[in-house]
């Protein structure tokens, strides 16, 4: 029994020696291939790096497409940052920030006039439904959904307004109606995962930046608006004159009542006292004046005016009254 075991061990050692010797010889033969293997692996990693490591920039989201696990993953949206991916799968990046698209459109008004309209739509993606958008529409959703909706509803809404309304006071209303119509049209007919039809694209607003009519039509509209504004100006003036007449009437009534109240308390003595005060104030003034001193009916001097540079006092002889009394003639004095 011991001889059998020893023979088995000897046979195993021989096999091990031959295997090791063969490995040593093969290593020398394939040494170049073994040394190049890490280089080849690094090269393949560098080439496939853009498909293995996916960077989602700021304001963007990504959707993954599995080659062997069911295609587009609509249950998960990948946010900003770095994500790892198998080289045979694919991740598509979408811009989730507010975007704009515009154009110039030919539209007919309700009265049959042709006009050129420049409109701009501001929109953004609904992040929760980007997977469905990628599956059923694809990255070219602007050309397939937004641009056709904008051009269609600009023409459809403007056809319900006259040229004067579109050119004037209804512009904001037109913009709002275009925005609402686009938002309703962009709600998908394919429901999301929870069974509700959530919008794929959110319309922020639509702005009408320019409206142009043929030159004769535009001139006629401007003249009509000008005449309307002139009419409004005349109405304003009439209202203003009416208010002014009422103001003057009220003012006249107030003056009349004032005179009635003050006139009842006026007397000759009161007026004479006020005249004396005014005479004193004028006498103290530094300006030149002519004062006639005499005995008028109210006993006050008569102030005629000023004579520059004159300092002469003139007097006349006394006159006699009918009773034989001397009555002084009025004297004229000039005070500086």
PyMOL commands that set and color helices and strands:
alter all, ss='L'
color gray80, all
select helices_A, chain A and resi 2-29+31-52+127-136+141-158+163-167+171-185+215-265+268-283
alter helices_A, ss='H'
color red, helices_A
select strands_A, chain A and resi 53-56+60-66+71-72+81-84+90-95+99-108+114-125+201-213+289-293+302-305+313-314+319-320+326-327+331-335
alter strands_A, ss='S'
color yellow, strands_A
deselect
rebuild
show_as cartoon
